[in-house]
Amino acid sequence: MSRWIQSGDNQDLTNERKKGTFDTERMSAWIYGGQDVLNRRREILNFVKSVKDFNDPVPIEFMSREERVMNSARKVVSMTDNTDQIDGSDFFGEGMYYQALTMGRDLHAMSLHYVMFLPTLQGQTDDDQLDEWLGKAISRAVVGTYAQTELGHGTNLSKLETTATYDPKTEEFVLHSPTITAAKWWPGGLGKSSNHAVVVAQLYTKGEHKGPHPFIVQLRDENTHMPLKGIRMGDIGPKLGINGNDNGFTLFNQVRIPRKSLLMRYAKVEPDGTYVAPPHSKLGYGTMVFVRSIMIKDQATQLGAAATIATRYSAVRRQGEITPGAGEVQILDYQTQQNRVFPQLARAFAFLSAASEIRELYLTVTEQLTHGNTELLAELHVLSSGLKSIVSWDTAQGIEQCRLSCGGHGYSQASGFPEIYGYAVGGCTYEGENLVMLLQVARYVNIF
Amino acid sequence: MSRWIQSGDNQDLTNERKKGTFDTERMSAWIYGGQDVLNRRREILNFVKSVKDFNDPVPIEFMSREERVMNSARKVVSMTDNTDQIDGSDFFGEGMYYQALTMGRDLHAMSLHYVMFLPTLQGQTDDDQLDEWLGKAISRAVVGTYAQTELGHGTNLSKLETTATYDPKTEEFVLHSPTITAAKWWPGGLGKSSNHAVVVAQLYTKGEHKGPHPFIVQLRDENTHMPLKGIRMGDIGPKLGINGNDNGFTLFNQVRIPRKSLLMRYAKVEPDGTYVAPPHSKLGYGTMVFVRSIMIKDQATQLGAAATIATRYSAVRRQGEITPGAGEVQILDYQTQQNRVFPQLARAFAFLSAASEIRELYLTVTEQLTHGNTELLAELHVLSSGLKSIVSWDTAQGIEQCRLSCGGHGYSQASGFPEIYGYAVGGCTYEGENLVMLLQVARYVNIF
């Protein structure tokens, strides 16, 4: 029943696999969403295995920060040179899988280019802007990121300090960071790689404040890769995880950008400075939920990886002789070990199911919205917020229990656990800080 | 009341400090164990600040594994060249503090030399051996570690596979690792730094097995620093934390060592191979408890550091405007933030008190043991096991809550949290894996 049984494997592991009462192939197909998808994943896996450029010269844990970023940049070029191997229209399916195989959990210099920069161009530009930028961005002539959060401002978008003041005399915006807390802070790929960014700034025109708007801004010279005049920027350094991605900062000192830098699909500024407000739209709301359903699936996968490592280790590791002379027993046979590891395996499956459910609900709500029906919108928001919080925290805790169940070996980077934890636990903070999300759920439940 | 109030500080922080209702100097004295100790700590702090050699050329998080180990080796030489600045007889007081200031949480190539190698020589050698080795070890002519755990064996000492078989013809022991799982695995400083080790191996003489015993073994040539003939060894690589310490592995292929390599304070082997058993002793028992009381204090300190960072951040960080126009509020004023951070601060103090209590009990029991009174011994063991488990897990959880309370910034290495967590969480595994320790407590409570 198990396609993983191979001769030459550790005998304890083979014995455990022989005891399995389910078909591992059917289970794999269920996890990936069908046999066809599973087959395609295997094709991608085999392709990635065949490309020598995807190998790391030494394990990345042995590299310095600089070496790690360079290695990541080298690999991401190979990865993007080979995108014809995957179905480009299925970014969150084949694309994410392909990226995970080539770049691992350390992510890379172009993570934000694909996840935020390109989608923002596609969603926020007018037709002229799309013509100007999309081709360059897809061909990597322009590598971009999304610069919204500031050193002093995360959740409260209305208090962003960076300003973009329109000057009708030159038909330019003047981009400025009035304080140190106005520094754009955290954008992935901003540290060393991006030469462009979508910058979110407070728009001022004709002396009036019009709130935060997105602008496309060139940051570095395309030839020398040095910051342009008036732009101060750099790397914010190593993190708990995801160190192949060069998160960075940037400050603007009266930087002039053309009027057409404002992404004008919805809001517009006319040459004379007249502001044209966007039509009311609630459709952006759904995208966040979609990202959360992807994220819950990703968290489930990380917990599943940790539980797999811990379970296999527990089958192979023998410690403690219960019956004298009978030899040491597999630690998998201790109830305490089972109670520590197996619930994590069960959670991984439960979270995978939850991710499917929320995605189905998202599709239903999106369909309803096209008919002006907003009935399920609030419920969708609150369900995805609550699930994201519970799943990410349980995942973080579960990975740590799996790690601890491997004793000292779990502390070694070679076990994979430190990397899995460092990557997954970020999910407790991004896409909405967990406590803030849970407060939103509580508020909704009270109103309901 | 607060000695930390300084002009030029962030005004929010100063305002919070002014609200304090207790004397921070008295609190500091209580934490360190008296005003005299506090004063001495400050002298040591000022000395460490004055030594340029103790600085890192770049933050260690930016270094490669190799650079990190080299930097650590360089600093530990400066540290040990300056030990006259501290009271050498107070290793677990001034010594640990001095080491923490110079080497940080990353530890160093000689950590095990001081914590395990030297104390083992002092405790397990006979008088001749002490004369031969102690001077060399103190002068660093010999740098050693303690090699007990094996790749396949941690908690179950009786199943260690490395053998030391006595050959009366040459008056030598033959040290051998029969399998790959017999590889000594994890000893700190073994990877690159140590040229000697205390190796724990199963003693065989006259065809009889006498159980695990400690041997002092030269591993590397003192001039070339290359492994000696028959010895295979190296670095086991990066870990979740403590990466300035080069944990390593070693395998022995029929390595011959002199009879006097057996540390003979208690057990002996005569030249003809006659084994002399050690007199029964339970005094070694207490040492483990002593180490645990040190460890509980250390854990409390790590949690206190995390809570301090989170509390200060929460005072300075403003986010969310509750009353329109009133400006953003300090996040310290949100009840959810208080409920997240303050319990960690309270726990740090509770754990410090618990560490003092267990140390007092240890001193009482040690005194009683000298009169043959073992009445409190089992209770001491179970209290220290239980406390160690609860404190280390609550500390790990508490550090993570503090980190998450700082939002995205907590994910940056610059916050200190990833390092504090990586260092402290090791305590859930070392000095007795927490679940195993809790099972021992449960067994005792049932019997009681």
Interface residues (C-beta under 8 A of the other chain):
Chain A: P59 E61 F62 M63 S64 R65 E66 E67 T149 G152 H153 G154 T155 N156 K159 W186 I236 G237 P238 K239 L240 G241 R317 R318 Q319 G320 E321 E328 T336 R340 A396 E400 L404 G407 G408 G410 Y411 S412 Q413 A414 F417 P418 Y421 G422 V425 G426 C428 T429 Y430 E433 N434 L435 L439
Chain B: P59 E61 F62 M63 S64 R65 E66 E67 T149 G152 H153 G154 T155 N156 K159 W186 I236 G237 P238 K239 L240 G241 R317 R318 Q319 G320 E321 E328 T336 R340 A396 E400 L404 G407 G408 G410 Y411 S412 Q413 A414 F417 P418 Y421 G422 V425 G426 C428 T429 Y430 E433 N434 L435 L439
